[in-house]
Amino acid sequence: MIIPWKELDAETLDNLIESFVLREGTDYGEQERSLEQKVKDVRRQLSSGEAVLVWSELHETVNIMPRGQITGSA
């Protein structure tokens, strides 16, 4: 289920994004990016609709995913 990120408390959203960024472990190439930069990137992706917050009933977790990876979305 997609969670409308705009309806979340700002602090809750910040914590979800930061948690996602810290566990992602993505390689950003030769130039390492700060946590703040990574959080801004994810927030921008949520704002533009490129990424969405997804609740998994099976795992009882919230994750951030590219919109295109959600079944039935394009």
C-alpha positions in Angstrom: 0.0 0.0 0.0 1.3 3.4 -0.9 1.5 5.9 2.0 0.8 9.6 1.1 4.1 11.1 2.4 2.6 14.6 2.6 0.2 13.4 5.3 3.1 12.3 7.6 4.4 14.4 10.4 7.6 16.2 9.2 9.8 14.5 11.9 8.4 11.1 11.1 9.1 11.6 7.4 12.6 12.8 8.2 13.3 9.7 10.3 11.9 7.4 7.6 14.1 9.0 4.9 17.2 9.0 7.1 16.7 5.3 8.1 16.3 4.4 4.4 19.4 6.3 3.4 21.5 4.7 6.2 20.5 1.1 5.3 20.6 1.5 1.5 24.4 1.4 1.3 24.3 2.8 -2.3 27.6 3.5 -4.0 27.6 7.1 -5.2 30.8 6.8 -7.2 34.1 8.6 -6.6 32.5 11.5 -4.7 30.9 10.5 -1.4 27.8 12.4 -0.5 26.8 13.5 2.9 23.8 12.1 4.8 22.2 15.5 4.4 22.6 15.4 0.6 21.3 11.9 0.3 18.2 12.8 2.4 17.6 15.8 0.2 17.8 13.6 -2.9 15.2 11.2 -1.5 12.9 14.0 -0.4 13.2 15.5 -3.9 12.3 12.1 -5.4 9.2 11.8 -3.2 8.2 15.3 -4.0 8.5 14.7 -7.8 6.7 11.4 -7.6 9.8 9.4 -8.7 9.7 7.5 -5.4 6.9 6.5 -3.0 6.5 5.3 0.5 5.2 1.8 0.6 3.8 -0.2 3.6 4.3 -3.9 3.5 1.6 -5.8 5.5 3.6 -9.0 5.1 6.7 -7.5 6.7 5.0 -4.7 8.7 7.6 -2.3 7.4 7.7 1.0 5.5 10.1 1.3 2.5 10.9 3.9 -0.1 10.8 2.6 -3.6 10.9 3.9 -7.2 7.4 4.4 -8.4 8.1 2.1 -11.4 8.8 -0.9 -9.2 5.3 -0.8 -7.7 3.0 -3.3 -9.3 0.5 -1.5 -11.5 2.3 1.9 -11.5 4.2 3.6 -14.3 
